[in-house]
Amino acid sequence: MTVTNSLNNECLNDFTVSGASGAARTCRVENTNNTGGSNAISEVYVGGTSAGDPYVRHTVGSSHSYALGIDNSDSDRWKLSHASDATATPSSADNILNVTTGGTWRRPMTPLFEAYVGTNITLVQNQTIVFDQENFDQGSNFDVSTGRYTCPVAGTYVFFTSIAQSLVTATNNNGYIYIYHSGSSLNQSANIFNPSLCRDASNLLSFFNVLVYNAAASDYFSITVENDTAGGAETTTVLADESRFSGYLLG
């Protein structure tokens, strides 16, 4: 008699649970005993450190796949990886989650960036700051020609900016640093301060702002700084290297 829904205790070849109908196909490990220690375990096993990788793969036709398991060739890190075909493994280049055996985890593809001012900027009253140099830009979403960061996906982002200035005198009595959302003055984060009270003995000033924002894909963020006096504008200098803009996707 042929049994179509049973596996032998030891299978020496590949096997497939398949069907062409619209019904679901289920592979289940079941222990019906309701006492302590009655576990149900699905284990993917390799013979040792010189072997390949133990992992499971989820595939949608030939369009893309995800692999979840241990990368035996990379210090036994536990990884979630993606491939744009049906061949994903833990060592695939598109590594989404990476966990060491010590519990340290990284998300190598998470959007994040840090940019900075490469050359001093002369600031007269109100100006968008163009951070024209990058330390890093995962995903290439920051534009050094405009100073804008464009969100690649919808989600909650956190942004930080710190601005260092020189030539700040006692007459600078109004100061603002804005994190603008898609250029809108009605949708922004502002840090308001009195520069004349914050500067040091050499007329130097450093200040910062932080914004957490639930953004849509293609929203962009930029930094504007304003310094003025009661009677009008006064020129200051935004210092290179010390003025920075950074951020990342929280989730």
N, C-alpha and C positions, 0 to 999 in steps of 0.2 A: 504493500500500500504506500502510495506517495503522500508525504505530509508536506503541505505547502506553507504552513505558518509556524515552523519549528526550526531551531538551529541546533546542531550537534554541540556537545561540550567543547569540542576542539575543531576549529575550522582552519584548514591549511591554505585556503585560497580566498580571493575576494568574493564577496557575495553582495547582492543587491536586493533591497526591498522595493519593488516597483509595481507600477500599474499604469495603464493608459486611460483609465476612466477618470471621471471628475472627483472620485472619492479621495479622502486623505489617506496617507500611508503613515503608520505610527510604529516607531521602535521604542519599546518601553521596558525598563528594568523594574521589576515589581517584587516586593516582599510583603506578603499579606499578614505576616505575624506582627501583632501589636504589642510587643514587649521590648524592653530596653536592649540595645545592641542589635536589633533586627534591622540592619541597614539595607539600602538598595544602592548599589555602587555601579556607576558606569566609568570604567577606567581605560585610558588610552596610554599604552605602555611601550617604551623602547628599552633595549637591553643595556645601555650604559652611555657614558659620556662621548664615546666615539661613534655612536649611532646617529640616525637622523632625528627628526623632531616629532614629538608626540603632540598632535593637534587635531582639531576638528575644523572642517571647512563648510561654509554655507555659500551656495552658488545659485545664481539666477541665470539659467541658460549658459551662454558663453559671453554675456555682457559684463558681468563683474562678480567678484566673490570676496568673502572675508574669511580669514583664518584666525583661530583663537587657540593658543597653546604655548609650548615652551620652545624657545630658540636655543637648541642644544649647542650651537656653534657660537653663541654670544653670551657666555657666562650663565646659561640657563635662565635667561630673562623670560618672563611671561608677557606675551605680546598679543595685541589685536592689530591685524594688518589687512590691507585692502589691495586688490589687483583689478585691473580693468578687463580681465578675462576670467577664465575658470581655474586659474592656477595659483591662487593665493596661498602663501605659506607664512609662518611667523617671521621669516627673514625678508619678506617682500618690502620693496622700497617705501611704499605708502604705509608707514608705521603710525597707527593712530594712538595706541596706548602701549607703554613700555614700563615694566615693573621689575626691579632687581630682586634677587633673593633676600636682600635685607629690608625690603618693603618700600624702598624709594621708587616713586612712580613719576613718569613724565608723559606729556601729551605732545609729541614732536610736531604735529601738524596744526596745533592751535594757533590762530592768528595772534601775533604780538609784534611790537615794534618799539624802537627807541631812535629818535632823531635829535639832532642838535644843530645850533647855529655855527657855521664854519668860519664866518667873517663878521666882525663887529657891524652892528646895524645902528645907524643914526635914527633915533626915534623922535619925531615931532608930534606930540600930543596923542594921536590915535593911529595905530597901524597894525595890520595883520603881520604876524611874524612868520617868515619863511625859514623853516628849519631845513637847511640845504644839504645836510650830511646825515648818514645813517650809521648806527652801530649794528643794527640787525633789523630785519623786516620779514618775518615768517609769512609767506603768502604774497609778498610784494604788493601791499595795499596802501603804502604811504607814497605820496608824490612830493619829491624834494623840490620841484619847481613851483609848487603852490603852497606847500606846508600843510596839505590836507591828508587826513587818514580816512579812507572809504571802507565801510564795513562790508566784508565779503558775504556774510550771512546774517540773518536776524538773530538777536540774542542780547544778553546783558553784558555790557562792556564797562571797563574802568579805564579812565584816562588821568594822567598826571602831567603837570607842566611846572617847571621852575624857571624863573627869569632872573638873570643877574644884570644889574645896570650900574653904570658909573655916571658921574656928573649930576648926581641927585643933590640938589641944594635945598635950603630952608624954604625957598619959594614954591617948591613942588608940594602943593597941599591937597591934591586929589590924585589917587592912583587906582587903577582897575586892571585886573587880568581876567579875560573872558575866555571860556571854552565854548565856542559857538557850535551849535548843531545845525548842519546843512545851511549855514550862512544866516540863520534867523536870529535877530536880536531879541525876539520874544521867547526864544527857547534856548537858554544858555545857562551856564554856571559862572557867577561873578565873584571875585575876591576883591573887596574894597578896602582900601587902607590909606593912611596918610604918609606919603614918602618921606616928608621932612622929619617925621618922628621915628621912622624905621631905619634911616640911613646911618652908617657908621661915621667915624671921624674923617675918613677919606672920601666921603660922599658916595660910598658904595651901598648897594641895596640888593637883596635877594629875597624873592617872594614866590609863592607857589599856589596852585589850585588843583583840586581833585574833583572828578565827576564820575558818578556811576549812572549809566543810562541804558534803558531798554530800547535798543535801536533796531530799525528795519534794515534789510539788505540794501546797500547802495546809499544809506545815510553817510554823511561825511562830517568830520570834526576838524576845527582849526582854532588857532590861538590869536587873540587880539589883545594888545596892551595899550593902555591909555594913561598918560601923565599930563597934567595941566596945572595951571595956577589960577587964582581967582581972576586975574586980568588977561589970561590967554595962555597960549602954549609955551612950553619951555623944552629945549632940546636935551635929551639924555642919550646914552649909548647902551644898547643891548649887547652884552659881552659874549663873544664867541666861546665855544667849548663849554661854558658854564650855564648856558641857556638850553633847556632840553624839553622834549615832548615825547611821552611814551604812553603805551596802553596795551591792553590785551582783552581777549574774550573770556569772561568769567564762565559763561555757560548759557 
